[in-house]
Amino acid sequence: MLRYAKAWLSGLVLLALSGTIHADWAFNMPKGVTQVSNEVYDLHMLIFWICVVIGIVVFGVMFYSMFAHRKSKGAVASKFHENLSVEVLWTVIPLLILVGMAVPATKTLISIYDAQDSDLDVMVTGYQWRWQYSYLGEDVTFMSNMTTPREEIRNLTDKNDNYLLEVDEPLVVPIGKKVRFLITAADVIHSWWVPALAVKKDAIPGFVNEAWTIIDEPGIYRGQCTELCGRDHGFMPVVVEAKTQEDFDIWLAEKKEAAAREAELTSKEWTLAELMTRGEEVYGRACAACHQPGGEGIPPMFPALKGSDMALNDIQGHINIVVNGSPGTSMASFAAQLSEVDIAAVITYERNAWGNDTGDVVTPVDILNFKNSQ
């Protein structure tokens, strides 16, 4: 027995001294950067200390009784059937404790669910495995994709400080304004969570949940999807960037201009080389996770595109499955996720990359005409 104890002790010492362990030993929840997050933290600490006091009192009485009235000292247990005073006491005291907890908890819950009178409304839609943000009334919509390099995920290079928590397009909001989030999903259940904002809501297909925040100071706040939404669940980060109102207005104007330029690109005459360059970038952020960077796929769930009959021959079927998805499979519809330009570019890329070399050129106008014909 002593041998096993020494082995366990040695293991614990080595674990504590190991230079390869970098986990942050944090035992408490963060305070956050919003009024609601601070209320949640204060409520958490209040309940925690109430529980600590209860534990000390209960275990103190228990251990004192066990020590002071032990059999070796000749203690004899008292025999009684009922004691009205004791029964009233152990009913009233827990009731008062619960009421003392319920009052601040109810106040905090009312604050959390009060999403009225917002200054900005953002529709948050979960997809496998990215988020779409639509600024209602502003004609600004974009996808937010994880940008952690695959080399880091495969342990080929060192991981950076924001490993799996970095995106190409963060959600940008102004500070000091009430921002309401309308949260839903297009495929499976997701969950939008940003600890610093004390916001965590399930994104459910066909249902819209509400949440809100008022961020006090500029900064970048990170979170993740906290619902097991599929094989790449861990690669679905949330990044919120809070800006001053002046900087937010500038950013919003730039996004509107970019959206207008993107719309103009639909009618542009695209060359094969231009579509291939753009298609490679779109494929990398929207398709490579399932179909692999080299188009080999992960059969049978994610079929190969390299050398496939569809990519080599069936151009209309190729357009249809990217635009509409494939019901009953993991292939989602990209009609709302990608612009006509991006869809045309990625299909052109898939039909000409990895040795497919069909020479086919799919233009944004082709995609627009296909959508209009449905």
Secondary structure, DSSP 8 states (H G I E B T S, - for coil): -HHHHHHHHHHHHHHHH-TT-------S----SBHHHHHHHHHHHHHHHHHHHHHHHHHHHHHHHHHHT-GGGT------S--HHHHHHHHHHHHHHHHHHHHHHHHHHHHHT---S-SEEEEEEEETTEEEEEETTTTEEEEE-B---HHHHTTSS---TTTT--BSS-EEEETTS-EEEEEEESSS-EEEEEGGGTEEEEE-BT--EEEEE-B-S-EEEEEEE-S--STTGGG-EEEEEEE-HHHHHHHHHHHHHHHHHHHHHTTS---HHHHHHHHHHHHHHHTHHHH-TTS--BTTTB---TT-HHHHT-HHHHHHHHHH--TTSS----TTTS-HHHHHHHHHHHHHSTT--------HHHHHHHHHH-
